[in-house]
Every structure is written in C-alpha cells, then in structure tokens.
Amino acid sequence: MDESQAFAVRSRISPRLVVGLAVMTLGALLTLDNMGLFDFHGLWRYWPIVLLLIGVSKFIQGADVFGALIWIGIGAAVFASNFGLIRLRQIWPLVLVVVGARLVFGAVARGSVGRPLSKHTLVDDSATLDAFAVMGGVVRGTNSTAFRSGAASAFMGGCEIDLTKAKLAGGEAVFDCFAMWGGVEIRVPEDWAVENRGVAFMGAFEDKARRPAEPKGRLILTGLAIMGGVEVKN
C-alpha cells in the first residue's frame, strides 16, 4: 500500500463514520426490539465499544494521538465498569493526572498563546478536511491549493473551520456539516461564493459571507442542523 492509498484509508476511517454506523445500528436494533424480534436490553452494557472505536479511528487518522488514547481509555474504563471489573470512582484521580498532563503539555508546546488549550488545532495542505467534536471543541484549517471537500460534525460541542488560505480544485468544493446541540463555524475567503443547501430542524444554516461580484470559486454547503447551528462567514 503506497502513501496515497494509506491516506485514503485514514480519511475513510473517521470518528464521523463510527458514530454514523453506531447510530444506524442502534436505530435498527431498537426497531427490531419494538417489533419483538430482538432483545436489545441485554446488549446495552456493550455500548462503550463505540467509545473505543472512536478512539481507534482517531488513532488511525493520526491527527490527535493523545486525544485518541483518552477516548480509548474512557471506553475501556466504562466497559470494565459495566462488567463489574472496576469501579469508575477508583480511576478519577488518574483522570485528573491525565487532564493535568494534557494542559501542561499544551501550555509548553504553544507557549500558552493563541487558541484555548481545550481545542486541538490542525492546519495542513490536504485537499480534504474532516472535523469531529463531541462535548468539546475542535479547530481545523487547510492551506491546500486544490481543496475538494470537507466535513464537520458537532454533537454538544463546536467545530471551527478555517478555509481562508485555501484554493479550490476546479473552482468548486462541497462541505458537509452536521450539528446537533452544537455548532459549526466556517470561515471562507472573500472571493468565494457560498451556495447554501443545508437543512435545519429547530436550528439554523446561516450564510453571512460577502457576495463577491466576480467570485473565484464556489463552496457548496450541505448537511443537517438539529437544534444546532452552522454559520459561514469571512
């Protein structure tokens, strides 16, 4: 497997994919349970496997290894607790140590300047971009000269996307968003036109970007906002 193929695999195996498959599976099992064809309650204690899979997917992507290990650790601890192997209160002191180490590492690495330490920032030159936030904040950006597509999902959290340094491949790109009890904010260059195709249910898809007289590219915004918001601006 060459480098481009490995990158494609890492792009496909994302936390967004894991959560989507988990939600689909949950809905299917609950439907079968309601029809009397399956007993769902016996499987409920296995739900922390989803946390483990999210951590593994983040580890495969390699963008935030420390965060991936935290997801894996939390999933393993809750899983063990559900089976009576440990008590969650026994590991809280260790959690404090890990959180403190994370803050110290962030302060040393960034000099305590810039964005809040609770957010993981990644800027690269990739033609695609993926952001995923659950009960937290994520900042992503790209300076690609051939940006093609992106995706951002926020569940009880927020995603900040910076595309102001990017250039479009073929003059057009698609960005898909999902926000539930959270928000996604996307910043675009002033010479980009935005086509808003998003759907909102008790939420909002807002295009606050300027309308350039002669746009040099077009960003097509798609997705769903449920009791959350998606905002595009310059």
VEXGUVEX-206605 format. One line per 4 residues: number of its first residue (from 0); for each residue x, y, z of C-alpha. Coordinates in steps of 0.02 Angstrom, whole numbers. Each point is the difference from the previous one (the first is absolute). Layout:
# VEXGUVEX-206605
NUM> X:Y:Z | ...
***
This chain:
# VEXGUVEX-206605
0> 0:0:0 | 77:167:-54 | -14:165:93 | -150:64:-99
4> -97:-160:31 | 42:5:185 | -61:180:9 | -163:-51:-85
8> -28:-138:128 | 35:120:145 | -122:125:-75 | -140:-128:-12
12> 22:-71:176 | -56:152:97 | -92:31:165 | -143:70:-104
16> -16:-168:-89 | 5:-97:164 | -137:106:81 | -107:-8:-157
20> 11:-190:-5 | -34:-10:187 | -156:108:-15 | -63:-103:-147
24> 30:-163:95 | -85:69:155 | -152:51:-100 | -11:-169:-85
28> 15:-97:164 | -130:108:87 | -118:-25:-147 | 22:-190:12
32> -25:11:188 | -163:95:-22 | -59:-134:-122 | 40:-137:125
36> 132:-76:-112 | 152:42:106 | 40:32:184 | 101:161:1
40> 18:23:188 | 125:-141:17 | 121:90:-116 | -8:173:79
44> 151:-29:113 | 108:-20:-155 | -28:181:-58 | 175:59:56
48> 68:-95:-150 | -54:154:-100 | 120:107:104 | 140:-124:-32
52> -34:4:-188 | 0:190:-2 | 170:-2:86 | 68:-130:-121
56> -61:100:-150 | 82:160:67 | 160:-98:30 | -1:-66:-179
60> -22:177:-66 | 149:53:104 | -60:180:23 | -17:-6:190
64> 82:-155:74 | -16:64:178 | -185:31:-23 | -21:-171:-80
68> 79:-84:151 | -118:95:115 | -151:-65:-98 | 69:-176:7
72> 35:14:186 | -173:67:41 | -83:-135:-106 | 102:-137:83
76> -35:66:175 | -189:14:-27 | -3:-171:-84 | 91:-79:147
80> -116:89:122 | -154:-67:-89 | 64:-177:30 | 47:32:181
84> 187:-12:-27 | 36:173:72 | -90:146:78 | 5:163:-94
88> 34:99:159 | 163:-95:17 | 73:78:-158 | -53:182:23
92> 168:49:78 | 88:-71:-153 | -116:100:-112 | 53:159:91
96> 183:-45:-29 | -31:-27:-186 | -99:162:-20 | 134:97:94
100> 136:-75:-109 | -98:48:-155 | -13:181:58 | 184:10:45
104> 52:-76:-166 | -111:122:-95 | 67:149:96 | 181:-49:-33
108> -29:-43:-183 | -95:159:-42 | 72:120:127 | -176:28:69
112> -33:116:-145 | -135:-12:-133 | -154:-109:3 | -66:-78:161
116> 95:-155:55 | -162:-100:5 | -2:0:-190 | 109:-101:-115
120> 57:102:-150 | 58:-79:-162 | 50:96:-156 | 68:-91:-152
124> -3:1:-189 | -120:-145:-23 | -129:8:-140 | -131:-67:122
128> -41:48:178 | -94:-91:137 | -48:66:172 | -93:-89:139
132> -46:68:172 | -96:-82:142 | -24:101:160 | 151:105:-45
136> 78:114:-130 | 103:-34:-154 | 90:123:-115 | 51:-52:-175
140> 76:92:-147 | 82:-31:-167 | 108:99:-120 | -23:-124:-142
144> 18:67:-176 | -124:-132:-63 | -133:-14:135 | -141:-119:-52
148> -112:-42:147 | -24:3:186 | -112:-60:140 | -32:59:178
152> -107:-80:135 | -37:79:168 | -100:-87:137 | -15:103:159
156> 158:88:-56 | 72:114:-132 | 106:-5:-157 | 94:151:-69
160> 56:-19:-180 | 122:121:-83 | 4:-7:-190 | 61:179:-26
164> 171:-60:-63 | -67:-136:-113 | -26:-2:-189 | -130:-106:-87
168> 33:-144:-118 | -101:31:-158 | -77:156:76 | -123:-96:109
172> -6:-101:161 | -132:-81:110 | -3:14:189 | -120:-109:99
176> -50:45:177 | -96:-82:141 | -40:95:159 | -106:-67:143
180> -5:102:160 | 159:79:-63 | 69:112:-134 | 114:7:-152
184> 84:162:-55 | 85:11:-170 | 107:145:-58 | 25:19:-188
188> 98:121:-111 | -89:159:-53 | 6:-49:-184 | -96:-162:25
192> -186:-15:-34 | -99:-111:118 | -147:-107:-54 | -99:-51:153
196> -90:-168:-19 | -7:-42:185 | -156:-57:90 | -44:59:175
200> -123:-73:126 | -21:112:150 | 170:68:-46 | 82:111:-131
204> 111:-1:-155 | 61:179:-20 | 102:73:-142 | 77:164:59
208> 139:3:-128 | 18:146:-121 | -69:-18:-176 | 148:35:-116
212> -40:83:-166 | 120:-117:-91 | 22:-157:105 | 155:-105:-25
216> -78:-156:70 | -157:-74:74 | -24:-95:162 | -155:-110:5
220> -62:-19:178 | -102:-156:40 | -54:-92:156 | -121:3:145
224> -18:106:157 | -111:-69:139 | -20:121:144 | 170:66:-50
228> 77:123:-120 | 115:12:-150 | 73:170:-47 | 108:53:-147
232> 89:167:3 | 156:92:-59
***
